[in-house]
């Protein structure tokens, strides 16, 4: 994948520049180069395609300092209820403004994303305009397949954020083109994305060799088509009077059926499967499951962000997930991704029962007998990590007496940015326990960020089956996932079981945020007054008194810290576009 993600020395010489993959076409704009130099040269053509990949998702490269600097990237799970952050000043930056539903910050973010997506779409349309100049052959077929895939993908991102956008299939320059464009309808956008995904699937290979790992595949195209229909089945997009915000009637069942058909096509490729776990002990199952997310481009992965193998943050596309996530005793400084008690409570007991009713749940020892995925995903008081026993508790000489903080409730070192968890937990999922963390912060982490994997296919399909009355089929798909982690199989299921399995299996993955919008429950789950984020304080006593686990609120019980309004199901389109084209703005947004 290095050929895809990083600029090769040879091609840099051809372009006579020395620059990173991010600013290649800013330094030497592709429209200033000889068209023959681009379209007729395979190396230059691959470099032309590169930004489509690089800008498709930030992966794990999003880190807290970008938020503090206001660059405007985000990691969606921060805005849900499974994770939060631990530094109070972050709530005074744009992250906090978005969390509080600031129209000004949301308008700024909406403008940034809209511009970013259309920049890539213009590049894609320029390639299609010059497709007849690309020599015929396998390389052309692959590049055109990628172009169709990414045109579908970026319109999918636009649909998910804004509702129906402006659909462009040719280059458009607002500085010279005086045409007034119109917003498509929701139906037109869904159909366009699906059509582009079909064209991509017809051109792309089902099997991607290791040397080309990370390229768009036939399976990724089918997944994109399925995810588009799956999204469009969302409750907020039915029976809309505005054609650009949804369907004029209820298309939920139809969208589910089309999504299922696309998933059937994906599954028929026989390219993907769950990675099975042979271990049978709690420790072995948890470790094997955890390692799935450290394995690049596994047979379970359908589409993932390819981070640099050497992990260099400054010169390559590495990231700092491990450094930002590690507990203080393991030299972490940010506590940037800390699980909430809300999420911890989602892990049922090893017998499969919710903790509220489980007979094998001990509130005085709450981390025993939990779903094995809990031990793979969450670092908790008393667990082992990097050869240390984590101390996320207070030690009192006696109840009401003096106390000391455990090592992981104490900021490490003298860094002004150092902090520790606000919730009583640290994130383990995605984290590489063997990653070296030291003072050289240019050398960072290398694990890929998975966008789609086969477990999500099964979970999506289980939801479709359940909603369409095939409850037995839905249960079979959930049980396939549960067997992998040695959890007891369901003998009957409810909607809550489907939601819980999805929330646990996809914990901290970006789908969990978008699920809240797709199900139409974001106002409830992302507002402090209806779903305050919770943590735990743990008190241990030297005099032998029982350990006390006391829940606490970490993110407000009102809407002053965390608030989601109905208008946020559709982000604001940039006001320059509204004025230029005379198109309607999404409801309730005011020009800032």
GURO-567586 format. One record per residue (C-alpha): chain; x, y, z. Coordinates in steps of 0.001 Angstrom, whole numbers, plus 524288, in hexadecimal, padded with zeros to 5 digits. Layout:
% residues N
chain  x  y  z
A  X  Y  Z .
...
This chain:
% residues 592
chain  x  y  z
A  80000  80000  80000 .
A  80BB6  80911  800F6 .
A  80AC7  80B66  7F263 .
A  7FD07  81042  7F4CC .
A  7FEC2  81827  80119 .
A  80C00  81E63  7FFBC .
A  8120D  82647  7F4F5 .
A  81CA1  81E9C  7EE07 .
A  829E9  824A1  7EBED .
A  82953  82229  7DD5D .
A  81C5E  828EB  7DB87 .
A  820EF  8345E  7E3BB .
A  82C2B  8361E  7DA65 .
A  822B4  835DC  7CF09 .
A  81AA9  84080  7D573 .
A  826D3  847F2  7D9BA .
A  82168  849FB  7E754 .
A  824BF  8457B  7F4E6 .
A  81846  844EF  7FCB5 .
A  80F61  83C21  80490 .
A  803EE  8349A  7FF10 .
A  7FA95  83E65  8051A .
A  7FF51  84A59  7FDB3 .
A  8045C  84439  7F130 .
A  7FA09  84A6B  7E89F .
A  7FA4B  8571D  7F005 .
A  808C5  858AE  7ED09 .
A  8077C  85441  7DEF7 .
A  7F924  85529  7DAEB .
A  7F54B  849FE  7D216 .
A  7EE05  85333  7C8E0 .
A  7FAF4  85A40  7C648 .
A  80217  84DFE  7C239 .
A  801D4  848E5  7B463 .
A  7F5FB  8401E  7B330 .
A  7FE14  8362B  7ABDE .
A  807A4  83616  7B73D .
A  7FCC5  831FC  7C068 .
A  7F34C  829C2  7B890 .
A  7FD9C  822AD  7B0BF .
A  806AD  81F23  7BC07 .
A  802C8  8147B  7C5A2 .
A  80B23  819DF  7D0A9 .
A  805BF  82793  7CF77 .
A  7F806  8223E  7CE2C .
A  7F9BA  81ABD  7DAE0 .
A  7FE7D  82727  7E16B .
A  7F28F  82E1E  7DC22 .
A  7E9C7  823F8  7E294 .
A  7F123  8249E  7EF7C .
A  7E9BD  8302A  7F5A8 .
A  7DCCE  828F5  7F408 .
A  7E1FE  81ECB  7FD60 .
A  7E903  8282C  8064D .
A  7DD00  830A1  80861 .
A  7D2E4  825D5  80999 .
A  7D462  82538  81870 .
A  7DE14  82A46  82279 .
A  7DEE0  81CF7  828DD .
A  7E685  81D8C  83580 .
A  7EE1E  82990  8314D .
A  7E40E  83226  8381B .
A  7E9DD  83629  84501 .
A  7E679  83F96  84FAA .
A  7EFEF  84A61  84C30 .
A  7E939  84C11  83F01 .
A  7DCBB  84EDC  84651 .
A  7E399  85896  84F26 .
A  7E945  85F58  84343 .
A  7DC0B  85FC4  83CB6 .
A  7E02F  85894  83065 .
A  7D2CE  8527D  82FF7 .
A  7D469  843DC  82F9C .
A  7CC8A  83ADF  83824 .
A  7CB7D  82D09  83CF6 .
A  7BCFA  829D9  83CD7 .
A  7BC6B  82125  8490B .
A  7C036  82CF6  85152 .
A  7B2BF  83279  84E74 .
A  7AB3A  8263B  85217 .
A  7AA14  82070  85FAA .
A  7B444  81598  85FC0 .
A  7C043  81E5D  860DE .
A  7C3A8  82BB2  865F7 .
A  7D01A  833B7  867DD .
A  7D70D  8375C  87459 .
A  7DC48  84538  8733E .
A  7D319  84FFD  8778A .
A  7D90D  85A10  86E48 .
A  7D519  851F6  86287 .
A  7C71D  85594  86597 .
A  7CAF0  863CE  8636E .
A  7CFEA  860B7  855C3 .
A  7C810  85D3B  8498F .
A  7C5D0  84F6B  84E97 .
A  7BE41  854F1  85A14 .
A  7B6E5  85E61  8513C .
A  7B24C  8531A  848C3 .
A  7AEC5  84B45  854CA .
A  7A667  856BA  85968 .
A  79FEA  8580A  84C0F .
A  7A5E5  8653D  848C4 .
A  79FFF  869D3  83BD9 .
A  7AC30  8719B  838C3 .
A  7B588  86634  83A87 .
A  7AC8A  85C9E  833A7 .
A  7AB4C  8661B  8284D .
A  7BA16  86736  82784 .
A  7BBA9  85872  827EE .
A  7B106  856B8  81DCA .
A  7B7F5  86017  8149B .
A  7C4EF  85920  8166D .
A  7BF8F  84B8E  813B0 .
A  7B774  84FEF  80800 .
A  7C34E  85663  801CE .
A  7CC00  84AAA  80488 .
A  7C2B5  840E4  7FE60 .
A  7C023  8491B  7F242 .
A  7CEB0  84B53  7F060 .
A  7D057  83CB4  7EECD .
A  7C43D  83B98  7E649 .
A  7C991  845DF  7DD1B .
A  7D62F  83E39  7DBE7 .
A  7CE79  831D9  7D8F1 .
A  7C63A  838B3  7CEAC .
A  7D261  83E36  7C827 .
A  7D77F  8305A  7C6C0 .
A  7CAC3  82BC7  7C097 .
A  7CB52  83745  7B73D .
A  7D8B5  83296  7B2AB .
A  7D62E  823F2  7B35B .
A  7D78F  8223C  7A4A6 .
A  7E5BC  826A7  7A5C8 .
A  7E942  81BBA  7AF35 .
A  7EF24  8101F  7A7DE .
A  7E653  80444  7A7BE .
A  7E9E8  7F8EC  7B094 .
A  7E8C3  7F399  7BE46 .
A  7EE3B  7FFE8  7C45A .
A  7E3E0  80861  7BE05 .
A  7D93A  7FF11  7C25A .
A  7DDF4  7FF8F  7D053 .
A  7DF29  80E67  7D0A1 .
A  7D1A3  8104A  7CAC3 .
A  7CC5C  806AA  7D4B7 .
A  7D2A0  80E98  7DF91 .
A  7CD08  81B12  7D9CE .
A  7BF34  8159B  7D9C8 .
A  7C120  8105A  7E77D .
A  7C5E9  81D2C  7ED0D .
A  7BB9D  8251C  7E600 .
A  7B19F  81C74  7ECBF .
A  7B8ED  81D1B  7F9A0 .
A  7BA06  82BE9  7FA6D .
A  7ABBD  82D90  7F6B2 .
A  7A86A  823B0  8014A .
A  7AFA8  82C3C  80B28 .
A  7A85E  8382B  8063A .
A  79B37  83135  806E2 .
A  79DD1  82CB9  814B7 .
A  7A149  83A6F  8195E .
A  798C1  84399  8116E .
A  78DCC  83BF9  80B27 .
A  78D79  83CB6  7FC56 .
A  798AF  84515  7F719 .
A  79B8C  84AE5  7E9C6 .
A  79F3D  83FAF  7E0C0 .
A  7AA14  8430B  7D72F .
A  7AF36  83988  7CD14 .
A  7B82E  84327  7C639 .
A  7C235  84CF6  7CB18 .
A  7BC49  85961  7D078 .
A  7C41A  865B1  7D31D .
A  7BC3B  86FBB  7DADE .
A  7C5A6  87A7A  7D6B4 .
A  7C294  87902  7C843 .
A  7B5DB  87162  7C778 .
A  7A9D8  879ED  7C925 .
A  79FDB  86EED  7C90A .
A  79689  86DE3  7D471 .
A  795F1  85FEF  7D931 .
A  78B39  8590B  7E0AA .
A  78AB9  84F72  7EBCE .
A  7874F  841AF  7E7D1 .
A  77C5A  83A57  7EE54 .
A  77F66  83062  7F8D1 .
A  77AE6  82584  7EFD5 .
A  7834E  82A61  7E498 .
A  78F3B  82AD7  7ED77 .
A  78D37  81D25  7F2D6 .
A  78B3B  817D5  7E51A .
A  79733  81F03  7E004 .
A  79FF9  819B2  7EAC3 .
A  79AF9  80BE9  7E88D .
A  79D10  80D22  7D9E1 .
A  7AAF4  811F8  7DBA5 .
A  7ADB2  806F5  7E543 .
A  7A8AF  7FD18  7DB44 .
A  7B196  802C5  7D0DE .
A  7BCFD  801FB  7DA57 .
A  7B9C6  7F3D4  7DDB4 .
A  7B9A0  7F03D  7CF48 .
A  7C76D  7F5A4  7CD7C .
A  7CE45  7F262  7DA3F .
A  7D427  7E56F  7DE41 .
A  7CE66  7DD5C  7E92C .
A  7DBEA  7D94D  7EDCD .
A  7E61F  7E3A3  7F0E1 .
A  7F408  7DE47  7F1FB .
A  7FBC6  7E1A2  7FE12 .
A  804B1  7EAF1  7F6D2 .
A  7F8B6  7F307  7F317 .
A  7F1B3  7F1AC  80022 .
A  7E8AD  7FCFF  802F1 .
A  7E3FB  7FF34  7F519 .
A  7D579  7FFA0  7F291 .
A  7D01B  7F22C  7EF4C .
A  7C3BE  7EC4B  7E9F5 .
A  7BFDF  7E8E5  7F7D7 .
A  7C1CD  7F6EF  7FC74 .
A  7B917  7FB8E  7F147 .
A  7AE40  7F223  7F532 .
A  7AFEC  7F64A  80363 .
A  7AEAE  8049F  7FFA3 .
A  7A242  801C6  7F812 .
A  79C9B  7FA2A  80380 .
A  7A059  804A8  80D6C .
A  799C4  80F0C  80514 .
A  78CE9  807B0  804D9 .
A  78E75  8042A  81329 .
A  79047  81279  816B0 .
A  784DF  816A3  80E26 .
A  77BF6  80D78  815D4 .
A  77DB8  81667  821A2 .
A  7717F  81B4C  8283F .
A  77487  829B6  8260A .
A  774D2  82831  81744 .
A  76706  82310  81541 .
A  75A91  82AC5  81243 .
A  761A3  837A6  80FFE .
A  75B26  84319  8094E .
A  76865  8485F  804EA .
A  76D53  83F68  7FA23 .
A  77B9E  84219  7FD83 .
A  779FE  83D9C  80BA3 .
A  7740A  8304F  80918 .
A  769AC  8288D  8020E .
A  75BB1  82D60  8000D .
A  75689  820C8  805F7 .
A  75BD6  815D9  80E92 .
A  7668E  80E8E  80733 .
A  76C52  807C3  8130C .
A  768B1  7FA0A  80EF1 .
A  76CD9  7FC6E  800DB .
A  77A02  801E4  80527 .
A  77C1F  7F651  80E3F .
A  77954  7ECE8  8031B .
A  782D2  7F3C4  7FA02 .
A  78D33  7F3D7  804AB .
A  78B38  7E53F  806DC .
A  78CC5  7E2AF  7F84D .
A  7999D  7EA34  7F838 .
A  79E54  7E296  80407 .
A  79ACC  7D5F7  7FD05 .
A  7A3B0  7DA39  7F1D9 .
A  7AEA1  7DD2F  7FB5E .
A  7AD52  7D048  80284 .
A  7ACF1  7C8C2  7F5A9 .
A  7BAD8  7CD4F  7F2EE .
A  7BFAD  7C438  7FDD4 .
A  7CA94  7CDC0  800E9 .
A  7C701  7D105  80EF4 .
A  7C482  7C9CD  81B90 .
A  7C56E  7CB9D  82A2C .
A  7D2C2  7C8D4  82FE5 .
A  7D057  7BD4E  838C6 .
A  7D5A4  7BBFF  84692 .
A  7DA94  7AEB6  84B0D .
A  7DE31  7B2BE  858F6 .
A  7D492  7AF3F  8639C .
A  7D941  7B6B0  86FA5 .
A  7D4E3  7C481  872CB .
A  7E2A0  7C9BA  870D7 .
A  7E4C0  7C22B  86443 .
A  7D7C0  7C5F3  85E2F .
A  7D984  7D43B  861BF .
A  7E758  7D4BB  85C57 .
A  7E3AF  7CDF7  84FA0 .
A  7D809  7D6EB  84DA5 .
A  7E04A  7E2DD  850B5 .
A  7EA67  7DEB2  846AB .
A  7E036  7DF03  83BD5 .
A  7E0FA  7EDCF  83C43 .
A  7EFC3  7EDE8  83BA9 .
A  7F03F  7E557  82F76 .
A  7F110  7ED23  822FB .
A  7E83D  7E958  8179E .
A  7E3B0  7DC89  81D72 .
A  7D9A8  7D3C2  81702 .
A  7CF5E  7DA38  81F8F .
A  7D2A8  7E7D2  81A99 .
A  7CB67  7ED82  80EF0 .
A  7D049  7FB85  80F02 .
A  7DA13  8022F  817CB .
A  7E2C1  80E17  818A1 .
A  7F0B7  80A27  815A7 .
A  7F9BB  81034  81FA7 .
A  80878  81025  81DF8 .
A  80F54  8038C  821A3 .
A  81A6E  80ADE  82829 .
A  8111D  81375  82FE4 .
A  81876  82012  82D55 .
A  80F1C  82B18  8301E .
A  816B7  8364F  82A11 .
A  81B1E  83083  81D1D .
A  81130  825BD  81AB2 .
A  802F6  822DE  81DDB .
A  80509  81D9A  82B85 .
A  7FCEF  8216F  83745 .
A  7FDD5  82307  845F6 .
A  7F2AF  81AB7  84ACF .
A  7FAF5  812E7  8545C .
A  801AF  81ECF  85A07 .
A  7F4F1  8263B  85B89 .
A  7ED95  81ABD  8614D .
A  7F734  81453  86A9E .
A  7F51F  8159A  8795A .
A  7FE99  81E9C  88093 .
A  80657  8136A  88691 .
A  80916  80EFD  87897 .
A  80DC8  81CA7  874D3 .
A  80147  82165  86E7E .
A  7FE82  82FEE  86F61 .
A  7F171  832C2  868D7 .
A  7E73F  828E1  86D9E .
A  7E0D4  82CBB  860E9 .
A  7D780  8214C  85F7B .
A  7D1AA  81CBF  86C59 .
A  7C611  81358  86CC9 .
A  7BA26  8177F  87473 .
A  7B2C7  80FEC  87EBC .
A  7A766  810B6  87525 .
A  7AF32  807FA  86C20 .
A  7B4C2  7FF0F  876A1 .
A  7A6D8  7FC01  87ACE .
A  7A3FE  7F732  86D07 .
A  7AC95  7EB42  86F1A .
A  7A3DD  7E075  87402 .
A  7A89A  7D565  87C9D .
A  7AF7D  7C977  8776F .
A  7A27A  7C246  8785E .
A  79CAC  7CC2B  86EE0 .
A  793E2  7D342  87896 .
A  792AA  7E21B  879D5 .
A  7994B  7E67E  88656 .
A  78C85  7EC2F  88B6E .
A  786A0  7DE91  88C85 .
A  7926E  7D57D  88BF3 .
A  793EF  7CB52  89697 .
A  7A2A1  7CA9C  8943C .
A  7A527  7D93D  895AC .
A  7AB67  7DDDD  8A256 .
A  7A9F1  7EC83  8A496 .
A  7B4D6  7EBA5  8AEA0 .
A  7BDF5  7E5EA  8A466 .
A  7B82C  7EB21  897B6 .
A  7C32D  7E73E  88E82 .
A  7C1AF  7D89F  890AF .
A  7BA14  7CFBE  8878A .
A  7B830  7D98F  87CA1 .
A  7B717  7D7A9  86DF5 .
A  7C4DA  7D401  8696C .
A  7C509  7DFC6  86057 .
A  7C4EC  7E89B  86C4C .
A  7D28A  7E3E9  86FF5 .
A  7D734  7E643  86204 .
A  7D174  7F3E3  860B9 .
A  7D253  7FAA0  86DF7 .
A  7DD42  7FCE9  877D2 .
A  7D7C1  7FCF4  8858F .
A  7DCAF  7FD8F  8937F .
A  7E4D2  7F1A1  896CA .
A  7E6DA  7ECB5  888EE .
A  7F443  7EA26  88336 .
A  7F9CA  7F29A  87854 .
A  807C7  7F401  8739A .
A  80C31  7EB6E  87EC4 .
A  805EA  7F436  88907 .
A  7F9F3  7F2C3  8918E .
A  7F203  7FEFF  88F2C .
A  7EE94  806F4  89B1A .
A  7E298  80EF8  89780 .
A  7DDF5  810D8  8A56C .
A  7DF92  818ED  8B1BF .
A  7E619  812D4  8BDA8 .
A  7E0AB  81738  8CAE0 .
A  7E64A  813C0  8D80D .
A  7D839  812A3  8DCBA .
A  7CAC8  81776  8D848 .
A  7CAEA  82633  8D956 .
A  7D98E  82685  8DBB2 .
A  7E4FB  82B57  8D3AA .
A  7E777  8257E  8C649 .
A  7F136  82405  8BB40 .
A  7EE85  8227D  8ACCD .
A  7F1C9  81631  8A567 .
A  7FC75  8173A  89B1D .
A  7F268  81824  8902E .
A  7EB0B  82339  89682 .
A  7F773  82B5B  896BD .
A  7FCB4  832C4  88B15 .
A  809D6  82D4A  886FF .
A  815DD  835DF  88651 .
A  8168C  844A1  88525 .
A  80F6D  84660  87831 .
A  80582  8516A  878D2 .
A  7FCE7  84923  87007 .
A  7FD51  83D3F  878E1 .
A  7F066  83860  87DF4 .
A  7E95D  82C34  8828A .
A  7DC1E  8260E  880A5 .
A  7CFDC  82D2A  884E8 .
A  7C79D  820CC  8841F .
A  7CF98  81695  88B5F .
A  7D2ED  80F41  87ED2 .
A  7DC8B  80F87  87389 .
A  7DA88  80A7B  865C6 .
A  7E119  7FDB8  86203 .
A  7DAC7  7FA79  854F6 .
A  7E3C6  7FE15  84981 .
A  7EF05  8009C  8530C .
A  7FBCF  7F964  850C6 .
A  800FF  7F524  85E00 .
A  80EA3  7F328  85878 .
A  80F81  800C9  85282 .
A  81B15  80833  857FC .
A  81775  81555  85DCA .
A  8229C  81E7F  860BD .
A  826E3  82CA0  85EFF .
A  82857  82B35  85042 .
A  81A81  82E98  84C3A .
A  81DC2  82EB6  83DA8 .
A  81DB6  81FF4  83E34 .
A  80FD6  81C09  840A9 .
A  806A5  810C9  83DDC .
A  8039A  8091B  8319E .
A  7F732  8010D  8336E .
A  7ED04  8035A  828E7 .
A  7DFA3  8091B  82BA1 .
A  7D4FA  7FFE1  82706 .
A  7C96F  80676  82073 .
A  7C19C  7FA3D  81CDD .
A  7C35A  7EC17  820BF .
A  7BBA9  7DF91  81F13 .
A  7B605  7DFE2  82CD5 .
A  7AF01  7EC63  82902 .
A  7A94E  7E58B  81D24 .
A  7A362  7DB46  82618 .
A  79E57  7E57F  82F9F .
A  79844  7EDCC  824EE .
A  791FA  7E1D5  81ED7 .
A  78CFF  7DD46  82C21 .
A  78639  7EA61  82DD4 .
A  78032  7E929  82048 .
A  77BAB  7DB51  822F0 .
A  775AC  7DF1B  82FEC .
A  76E8D  7EAF7  82A72 .
A  76949  7E2DD  81F24 .
A  76465  7D807  827E6 .
A  76F13  7CDCF  825C6 .
A  7722F  7CD14  8343A .
A  7787D  7BFA2  83361 .
A  781D0  7C435  828BE .
A  7853B  7D03A  830C1 .
A  78824  7C7B5  83C89 .
A  790E0  7BEC4  83466 .
A  7992C  7CA5C  83030 .
A  79A80  7CF7B  83E05 .
A  79E35  7C1F6  842B2 .
A  7A8C1  7C0FE  8384B .
A  7AF0C  7CCF2  83E76 .
A  7AD09  7C7FB  84C50 .
A  7B2B9  7BA8E  84968 .
A  7BF38  7C11B  844F3 .
A  7C125  7C6FD  8528C .
A  7BC23  7BAE3  859B6 .
A  7B014  7C1B4  85EFA .
A  7A39A  7B9A6  860C3 .
A  79AA7  7B996  8550E .
A  78D5A  7BFE6  8551F .
A  78174  7B71A  85524 .
A  77885  7C2BD  852C7 .
A  77B3D  7D10F  85014 .
A  7753F  7DE72  851C9 .
A  77874  7EB80  84B8B .
A  7804C  7EEE5  857C2 .
A  788A1  7E2CC  8558F .
A  78BC6  7E72E  847B5 .
A  78F3E  7F4E2  84C35 .
A  79787  7EFCE  85774 .
A  79F00  7E631  84EFE .
A  7A1D6  7F0F5  8453D .
A  7A63B  7FA7C  84FBA .
A  7AF73  7F088  855DC .
A  7B501  7EA9D  84966 .
A  7B6FC  7F7DC  842D8 .
A  7BB20  7FEE9  84F44 .
A  7C289  80BA1  84C70 .
A  7C15B  8098E  83DC7 .
A  7BB9B  814B9  83608 .
A  7AF0A  80D83  832C3 .
A  7AA63  80EB7  840CF .
A  7A94E  81D79  83F58 .
A  7A204  81CF1  83270 .
A  798EB  8127B  837DC .
A  79373  81C7C  8415E .
A  78FB9  8252E  835F3 .
A  78AEE  819F7  82D71 .
A  781F3  81517  83842 .
A  77D2C  822E4  83B03 .
A  7814A  822D4  8494B .
A  78C80  82C99  848EA .
A  784D5  83704  85059 .
A  78345  82D87  85BB2 .
A  7908F  82703  85BB8 .
A  798DD  832FE  858F1 .
A  792B0  83C88  8627C .
A  79697  83DB3  870B0 .
A  788C2  83F67  875B0 .
A  78483  83219  87094 .
A  79141  82A7C  87055 .
A  79BEE  83055  878E3 .
A  7A925  829EE  87739 .
A  7AD32  8226A  8833E .
A  7B9AF  81D4D  88939 .
A  7BDB7  816D5  895E8 .
A  7C5DD  81A4E  8A1BE .
A  7CBCC  80E99  8A8B0 .
A  7CF9F  80F55  8B701 .
A  7D87A  80521  8BD35 .
A  7DB17  80540  8CBE0 .
A  7E755  8014B  8D31C .
A  7DF96  7FD91  8DF2D .
A  7D8F3  7F267  8D80F .
A  7CBE9  7F911  8D547 .
A  7C556  7F448  8C8C2 .
A  7C8D3  7FAEE  8BC08 .
A  7BE9D  804DC  8B7EE .
A  7BAD1  8073A  8A9B2 .
A  7B3A9  8142B  8A8C7 .
A  7AE30  81910  89BE9 .
A  7AFFA  8274E  89833 .
A  7AB9F  8304C  88D57 .
A  7B6D7  834FD  884E8 .
A  7AFF0  83CAF  87A51 .
A  7A489  843ED  88015 .
A  79657  840C5  882F1 .
A  7914B  84C4C  87B02 .
A  793A5  8513E  86D34 .
A  79E44  85B31  8702C .
A  7A957  851AA  86D51 .
A  7A366  847AC  86444 .
A  797C2  84A2C  85B86 .
A  79265  84555  84E85 .
A  7874B  84C2C  8477B .
A  77E7A  84670  83D00 .
A  7840F  84FD6  832E4 .
A  7912A  848CE  83424 .
A  78C47  83D03  82CB0 .
A  78F55  84592  820E5 .
A  79B6C  84E10  821B1 .
A  79B2E  85BD7  81BF9 .
A  79F49  85D71  80DDA .
A  7A90F  868A4  80C1A .
A  7A1BA  8755D  80AB9 .
A  7A9F2  87940  7FEF0 .
A  7A41A  86D9C  7F7D6 .
A  79669  87151  7FC3B .
A  797E9  87F16  7F6CB .
A  79F14  87B3C  7EA65 .
A  79572  870EB  7E605 .
A  7890D  87522  7ECDD .
A  78761  867B3  7F2D4 .
A  78008  8653F  7FF87 .
A  787A0  86489  80C42 .
A  7850C  8596B  81596 .
A  77A8A  85C97  81FA5 .
A  77CC4  865EE  82B0F .
A  78AAC  869F5  827A8 .
A  78D79  87889  82834 .
A  79853  87F8A  820FD .
A  7A35E  88275  82A6F .
